[in-house]
Amino acid sequence: MNRRLTAVLSAFEALIVVAIGVAVPLSVLTIMWAVQFGFQIDWVVFWRAAVIIWMLGHGVDVTFQLDPQTALALGVTGVGEPFLVSLALTGFTLAMVLAGVALGRRLRDQPHRILGELVGLSTVVLLSALLLLTVSGVPGVLPSRWQAVLFPALVMGLGVAIGSIGATNPARVRLRRMIAEGPQPWLAAGGAALRAGLGTVATVVAVAALLTTAALLLGYGQVIALYESVQAGVLGGVALTVAQLAFLPTLVVWAASWLVGPGFAVGAGSTVSPIAVSLGPLPAVPVLGALPAEPSPLGFLTLLVPVLAAFAAGIAVRPRLAAVAARVGVEGGALQLWSLGVAALAAVIAGAAMGFLAFVAAGAAGPGRLAVVGPDPVAVGLWMLAEAFVGASLGLLAGGARVPRPQASAASR
């Protein structure tokens, strides 16, 4: 494709992605406007609500201030004080990242790849700015302007960067050339640590997804009871379900933080971890009915999940490290130290990645005690670092640190 066609298609794809992101909450709210409110309220109110939801889905901080009537209906105290909502609806975030991956994959073999990526991301910035204008001046709602303009494009840019990695990508070709010409032991150690660290986090998140599913199934009765207590009606229940689906990736990260050890909070002073559960008053969100009411019966044994994940990752990368060590003549005590260094680097990567996920899944969700919701990123990262180091060290040293020597041929014997 030529430059003009590449730019036009990238801009159109970005437009479609943003439009779908806003249309998901807007469609539900529009049905409520027509059926439940009988067209009695200005539709612009629902448009602005959909845009605010879309912004929250990309990590934009929004400050709210409730009027006395609304606060009384919701049972919220301190109506004169504005409160921050920074807890992202990560379902929108994940969808935007996947859209960026699709754009990056489509453009990575095109001759004008950089132009297409820049046009696509610039279009997202422009559309985000236009959406911000439509909600500016709304009483009681103040989104962070710079975040509202930049964050959606940054989220999509992460996906574009992932999707653009391909065999013909010039940056990847240059990187592979540098690796081929660089010091092989150090590069092999770095590559093994990166794979082991990210593989450990991916395994823990996968187990957390299964744990979240099991918790929702086992807590089905409590979830239904909370649905009935809300008394939102059919359309309100549908809207609440859509909002909770957008929140589902956050719940998976909470479950991963629970597996790592520190757990998470649902309000200031509360904690949910394998060894302690202390829940205060919870908001009437049905999915929170799946939260455990008591500590895990396994206690500290739950911490074996990230250790075993790191152990498996160490086992997986050890053969390649052993092959490189055999080529460069690293053996004995030097190989042990090298393996421990790789394990330490893998643990740092795992801790940083898990801490970043915890950071994304934490924030403020409302006034009062709801200003503290989610895991502590620093605690989660440090616990993950320690557990990954233990597991990866055992995995890399499993079966002995010596590189097996090739057996002598029959003729030499």
C-alpha positions as CSV (number, residue, x, y, z in Angstrom):
1,M,0.0,0.0,0.0
2,N,1.1,3.6,-0.6
3,R,1.5,6.2,2.1
4,R,-2.0,7.8,1.6
5,L,-3.9,4.5,1.8
6,T,-1.9,3.3,4.8
7,A,-2.6,6.5,6.7
8,V,-6.3,6.5,5.8
9,L,-6.8,2.8,6.8
10,S,-5.0,3.3,10.1
11,A,-7.0,6.4,10.9
12,F,-10.3,4.6,10.1
13,E,-9.3,1.5,12.2
14,A,-8.5,3.8,15.1
15,L,-11.9,5.5,14.7
16,I,-13.7,2.2,14.7
17,V,-11.9,1.0,17.8
18,V,-12.8,4.2,19.8
19,A,-16.3,4.2,18.5
20,I,-16.9,0.6,19.6
21,G,-15.4,1.3,23.0
22,V,-17.9,4.2,23.6
23,A,-20.8,2.3,21.9
24,V,-20.6,-0.6,24.4
25,P,-21.7,1.4,27.5
26,L,-23.7,3.8,25.4
27,S,-25.9,1.1,23.9
28,V,-26.9,-0.2,27.3
29,L,-27.5,3.3,28.7
30,T,-29.6,4.3,25.6
31,I,-31.9,1.3,26.1
32,M,-32.3,2.4,29.7
33,W,-33.1,5.9,28.5
34,A,-35.8,4.7,26.2
35,V,-37.4,1.9,28.3
36,Q,-36.7,2.7,31.9
37,F,-36.8,6.6,31.7
38,G,-39.3,6.9,28.9
39,F,-37.2,9.5,27.0
40,Q,-37.9,12.0,29.9
41,I,-34.2,12.8,30.4
42,D,-31.9,14.5,27.9
43,W,-30.0,11.8,26.0
44,V,-26.8,13.9,26.3
45,V,-26.6,12.8,30.0
46,F,-26.3,9.2,28.9
47,W,-23.8,10.1,26.3
48,R,-21.6,11.8,28.8
49,A,-21.9,8.9,31.2
50,A,-20.8,6.5,28.5
51,V,-17.7,8.7,27.7
52,I,-16.8,8.9,31.4
53,I,-17.1,5.1,31.6
54,W,-14.8,4.8,28.6
55,M,-12.3,7.1,30.2
56,L,-12.3,5.1,33.4
57,G,-11.7,2.0,31.3
58,H,-8.4,3.5,30.2
59,G,-7.1,4.5,33.6
60,V,-8.2,8.1,33.6
61,D,-8.7,9.6,37.0
62,V,-12.1,11.2,37.4
63,T,-13.1,13.4,40.4
64,F,-16.8,13.3,41.4
65,Q,-18.9,15.4,43.7
66,L,-22.4,14.2,44.5
67,D,-25.3,16.5,45.1
68,P,-27.2,16.1,48.4
69,Q,-30.2,14.2,46.8
70,T,-28.0,11.7,45.0
71,A,-25.8,11.2,48.0
72,L,-28.8,10.6,50.3
73,A,-30.2,8.0,47.8
74,L,-26.9,6.2,47.7
75,G,-26.3,6.5,51.5
76,V,-23.0,8.3,51.0
77,T,-21.7,10.6,53.7
78,G,-19.6,13.7,53.2
79,V,-21.5,15.1,50.2
80,G,-19.6,18.3,50.1
81,E,-16.3,16.6,49.6
82,P,-15.1,15.6,46.1
83,F,-13.8,12.1,45.8
84,L,-11.5,10.4,43.2
85,V,-12.2,7.3,41.2
86,S,-9.0,5.9,39.7
87,L,-9.8,2.2,39.7
88,A,-9.7,1.2,36.0
89,L,-12.3,-0.9,34.3
90,T,-9.6,-3.1,32.8
91,G,-11.9,-4.9,30.4
92,F,-11.8,-1.7,28.2
93,T,-8.0,-1.5,28.7
94,L,-7.5,-5.1,27.6
95,A,-9.7,-4.6,24.6
96,M,-7.8,-1.5,23.5
97,V,-4.5,-3.4,23.9
98,L,-5.8,-6.2,21.7
99,A,-6.9,-3.6,19.1
100,G,-3.5,-2.2,19.1
101,V,-2.0,-5.7,18.6
102,A,-4.2,-6.2,15.6
103,L,-3.2,-2.8,14.1
104,G,0.5,-3.6,14.7
105,R,0.2,-7.0,13.1
106,R,-1.5,-5.6,10.1
107,L,1.1,-2.9,9.6
108,R,4.3,-4.8,10.5
109,D,4.9,-6.1,6.9
110,Q,3.9,-2.8,5.2
111,P,6.5,-0.5,3.7
112,H,5.1,2.5,5.6
113,R,4.6,0.8,8.9
114,I,5.8,3.8,11.1
115,L,3.5,6.2,9.3
116,G,0.5,4.0,9.8
117,E,1.3,3.5,13.5
118,L,1.7,7.2,14.1
119,V,-1.5,8.1,12.2
120,G,-3.5,5.5,14.1
121,L,-2.2,6.7,17.5
122,S,-2.6,10.3,16.6
123,T,-6.2,9.6,15.6
124,V,-6.9,8.1,19.0
125,V,-5.4,11.2,20.7
126,L,-7.6,13.5,18.5
127,L,-10.7,11.5,19.2
128,S,-10.0,11.4,22.9
129,A,-9.6,15.2,23.0
130,L,-13.0,15.5,21.2
131,L,-14.6,13.2,23.7
132,L,-13.2,15.2,26.5
133,L,-14.8,18.3,25.1
134,T,-18.2,16.7,25.2
135,V,-17.9,16.1,29.0
136,S,-16.2,19.3,29.9
137,G,-18.2,21.6,32.2
138,V,-20.5,18.8,33.5
139,P,-21.3,19.6,37.2
140,G,-19.8,17.3,39.7
141,V,-17.6,15.4,37.2
142,L,-14.0,16.4,36.5
143,P,-11.7,14.0,34.5
144,S,-8.0,14.5,34.4
145,R,-7.6,16.4,31.1
146,W,-4.1,15.2,30.2
147,Q,-4.8,11.6,31.1
148,A,-8.1,11.7,29.1
149,V,-6.2,12.8,26.0
150,L,-3.1,10.6,26.3
151,F,-4.0,7.4,28.2
152,P,-6.1,5.7,25.5
153,A,-3.4,6.3,22.9
154,L,-0.7,5.0,25.3
155,V,-2.8,1.8,26.0
156,M,-3.2,1.3,22.3
157,G,0.4,2.0,21.7
158,L,1.4,-0.8,24.0
159,G,-0.6,-3.2,21.9
160,V,0.9,-1.7,18.7
161,A,4.4,-2.3,20.0
162,I,3.5,-5.9,20.8
163,G,1.8,-6.6,17.5
164,S,4.6,-5.0,15.4
165,I,7.1,-7.6,16.6
166,G,7.6,-9.9,13.6
167,A,10.3,-11.6,11.7
168,T,10.5,-8.8,9.1
169,N,10.4,-6.0,11.6
170,P,13.5,-3.8,11.0
171,A,13.9,-3.2,14.8
172,R,13.8,-7.0,15.4
173,V,16.2,-7.7,12.5
174,R,18.7,-5.2,14.0
175,L,18.2,-6.7,17.5
176,R,18.8,-10.2,16.3
177,R,21.9,-9.0,14.5
178,M,23.2,-7.4,17.7
179,I,22.4,-10.5,19.7
180,A,24.3,-12.7,17.2
181,E,27.3,-10.4,17.4
182,G,27.2,-9.8,21.2
183,P,28.6,-11.8,24.1
184,Q,26.6,-15.0,24.0
185,P,26.7,-16.0,27.7
186,W,25.3,-12.7,28.9
187,L,22.7,-12.5,26.1
188,A,21.6,-16.1,26.7
189,A,21.3,-15.4,30.4
190,G,19.2,-12.3,29.8
191,G,17.0,-14.0,27.3
192,A,16.5,-17.0,29.7
193,A,15.7,-14.7,32.6
194,L,13.2,-12.7,30.6
195,R,11.4,-15.9,29.5
196,A,11.5,-17.4,33.0
197,G,10.2,-14.2,34.6
198,L,7.4,-13.5,32.3
199,G,6.5,-17.2,32.1
200,T,6.2,-17.3,35.9
201,V,3.8,-14.3,35.9
202,A,1.8,-15.7,33.0
203,T,1.4,-19.0,34.9
204,V,0.3,-17.3,38.1
205,V,-2.2,-15.2,36.2
206,A,-3.6,-18.3,34.5
207,V,-4.0,-20.1,37.8
208,A,-5.7,-16.9,39.2
209,A,-8.2,-16.9,36.3
210,L,-9.2,-20.5,37.2
211,L,-9.4,-19.5,40.8
212,T,-11.6,-16.5,40.0
213,T,-13.9,-18.8,38.0
214,A,-14.1,-21.3,40.8
215,A,-14.8,-18.5,43.3
216,L,-17.7,-17.1,41.2
217,L,-19.2,-20.6,40.9
218,L,-18.9,-21.4,44.6
219,G,-20.2,-18.0,45.6
220,Y,-23.1,-18.0,43.1
221,G,-25.7,-17.9,45.8
222,Q,-24.3,-14.9,47.5
223,V,-23.8,-13.1,44.1
224,I,-27.5,-13.7,43.2
225,A,-28.5,-12.5,46.7
226,L,-26.7,-9.2,46.1
227,Y,-28.3,-8.8,42.7
228,E,-31.7,-9.1,44.4
229,S,-30.8,-6.7,47.2
230,V,-29.8,-4.0,44.6
231,Q,-33.3,-4.1,43.1
232,A,-32.0,-2.5,39.8
233,G,-34.6,-4.2,37.6
234,V,-33.9,-6.1,34.4
235,L,-32.2,-3.3,32.5
236,G,-30.3,-2.1,35.6
237,G,-29.2,-5.7,36.2
238,V,-27.9,-5.9,32.6
239,A,-26.0,-2.6,33.0
240,L,-24.5,-3.9,36.3
241,T,-23.5,-7.1,34.6
242,V,-21.8,-5.3,31.7
243,A,-19.9,-3.1,34.2
244,Q,-18.8,-6.2,36.2
245,L,-17.6,-7.9,33.0
246,A,-15.4,-4.9,32.3
247,F,-14.1,-5.3,35.8
248,L,-13.3,-9.0,35.5
249,P,-9.6,-8.7,34.5
250,T,-9.1,-6.6,37.6
251,L,-10.6,-9.5,39.7
252,V,-8.1,-11.9,38.1
253,V,-5.2,-9.7,39.1
254,W,-6.6,-9.5,42.6
255,A,-6.7,-13.3,42.7
256,A,-3.1,-13.4,41.5
257,S,-2.1,-11.0,44.3
258,W,-3.9,-13.4,46.7
259,L,-1.9,-16.3,45.4
260,V,1.4,-14.3,45.7
261,G,0.6,-13.6,49.4
262,P,-0.1,-9.9,50.2
263,G,-3.7,-10.2,48.8
264,F,-5.8,-7.0,48.3
265,A,-8.0,-4.6,50.1
266,V,-11.6,-3.7,49.4
267,G,-11.7,-0.5,51.4
268,A,-9.3,1.1,53.9
269,G,-8.5,-1.2,56.8
270,S,-9.6,-4.3,55.0
271,T,-7.5,-7.2,53.8
272,V,-8.1,-10.4,51.8
273,S,-5.1,-12.8,51.8
274,P,-4.5,-16.5,52.2
275,I,-3.8,-16.1,55.9
276,A,-6.1,-13.3,57.0
277,V,-9.5,-12.0,55.9
278,S,-10.9,-8.8,57.3
279,L,-13.8,-7.3,55.4
280,G,-15.7,-4.2,56.5
281,P,-18.9,-2.9,54.9
282,L,-18.8,-3.7,51.1
283,P,-20.5,-1.8,48.3
284,A,-23.5,-3.5,46.8
285,V,-21.6,-5.0,43.9
286,P,-22.8,-8.5,43.2
287,V,-19.5,-9.9,42.1
288,L,-18.0,-9.1,45.5
289,G,-20.1,-11.8,46.9
290,A,-17.5,-14.3,45.6
291,L,-14.9,-12.9,48.0
292,P,-13.7,-15.4,50.7
293,A,-15.1,-14.9,54.1
294,E,-12.3,-16.8,55.8
295,P,-8.6,-17.4,55.3
296,S,-7.5,-20.2,53.0
297,P,-7.5,-23.6,54.7
298,L,-4.1,-24.2,53.0
299,G,-2.6,-21.1,54.6
300,F,1.0,-20.5,53.6
301,L,0.9,-23.5,51.3
302,T,-0.9,-21.2,48.8
303,L,2.4,-19.5,48.3
304,L,3.7,-22.6,46.6
305,V,1.8,-21.6,43.4
306,P,4.2,-18.9,42.4
307,V,7.2,-20.9,43.6
308,L,6.1,-23.9,41.5
309,A,5.4,-21.6,38.5
310,A,9.0,-20.2,38.8
311,F,10.4,-23.7,39.3
312,A,8.7,-24.9,36.0
313,A,10.0,-21.8,34.2
314,G,13.5,-22.5,35.4
315,I,13.2,-26.1,34.3
316,A,12.0,-24.9,30.9
317,V,14.9,-22.5,30.2
318,R,17.7,-24.7,31.7
319,P,18.5,-26.8,28.6
320,R,19.3,-23.7,26.5
321,L,21.4,-22.3,29.2
322,A,23.3,-25.6,29.6
323,A,23.9,-25.7,25.8
324,V,25.4,-22.2,25.8
325,A,27.4,-23.0,28.9
326,A,28.9,-26.0,27.2
327,R,29.9,-24.0,24.2
328,V,31.7,-21.3,26.2
329,G,33.2,-23.7,28.7
330,V,31.3,-22.6,31.8
331,E,31.0,-25.5,34.3
332,G,31.2,-26.4,38.0
333,G,30.9,-23.6,40.5
334,A,30.9,-20.9,37.8
335,L,27.8,-22.5,36.2
336,Q,26.1,-22.5,39.6
337,L,26.8,-18.8,40.1
338,W,25.7,-18.1,36.6
339,S,22.4,-20.0,37.2
340,L,21.8,-18.1,40.4
341,G,22.4,-14.9,38.6
342,V,19.8,-15.8,35.9
343,A,17.4,-16.8,38.7
344,A,17.9,-13.4,40.4
345,L,17.3,-11.5,37.2
346,A,14.2,-13.6,36.4
347,A,12.9,-12.9,39.8
348,V,13.4,-9.1,39.3
349,I,11.5,-9.3,36.0
350,A,8.7,-11.4,37.6
351,G,8.4,-9.0,40.5
352,A,8.3,-5.9,38.3
353,A,5.7,-7.4,36.0
354,M,3.5,-8.6,38.8
355,G,3.9,-5.3,40.6
356,F,2.8,-3.4,37.4
357,L,-0.3,-5.6,37.1
358,A,-1.1,-4.9,40.8
359,F,-0.6,-1.2,40.1
360,V,-3.1,-1.3,37.2
361,A,-5.6,-3.2,39.3
362,A,-5.5,-0.8,42.3
363,G,-6.9,2.6,42.9
364,A,-9.7,4.6,44.5
365,A,-13.3,3.5,43.9
366,G,-15.3,6.0,45.8
367,P,-15.5,8.2,48.9
368,G,-14.5,7.3,52.4
369,R,-12.9,3.9,52.9
370,L,-13.3,3.1,49.2
371,A,-10.4,5.4,48.5
372,V,-8.2,2.3,49.0
373,V,-9.1,-0.6,46.8
374,G,-6.9,-3.4,45.3
375,P,-3.5,-4.8,46.0
376,D,-0.4,-3.0,47.2
377,P,1.9,-3.0,44.1
378,V,5.1,-2.7,46.1
379,A,4.2,-5.6,48.5
380,V,3.0,-7.8,45.6
381,G,6.2,-7.1,43.6
382,L,8.5,-7.9,46.5
383,W,6.7,-11.1,47.5
384,M,6.8,-12.2,43.9
385,L,10.5,-11.4,43.6
386,A,11.3,-13.6,46.6
387,E,9.1,-16.5,45.6
388,A,10.3,-16.4,42.0
389,F,13.9,-16.4,43.1
390,V,13.4,-19.5,45.2
391,G,11.5,-21.4,42.5
392,A,13.7,-20.3,39.6
393,S,16.9,-21.1,41.5
394,L,15.6,-24.6,42.2
395,G,14.5,-25.1,38.6
396,L,17.8,-23.9,37.1
397,L,19.8,-26.1,39.5
398,A,17.6,-29.1,39.3
399,G,19.4,-32.3,38.3
400,G,22.8,-30.8,39.2
401,A,24.6,-27.8,37.9
402,R,27.0,-29.7,35.8
403,V,26.5,-29.7,32.1
404,P,26.3,-33.3,30.9
405,R,29.3,-34.2,28.8
406,P,28.7,-35.8,25.4
407,Q,29.2,-39.6,25.7
408,A,32.2,-41.1,23.9
409,S,31.6,-42.9,20.7
410,A,31.6,-46.6,20.4
411,A,34.9,-46.6,18.4
412,S,36.7,-44.5,21.1
413,R,35.4,-46.8,23.8
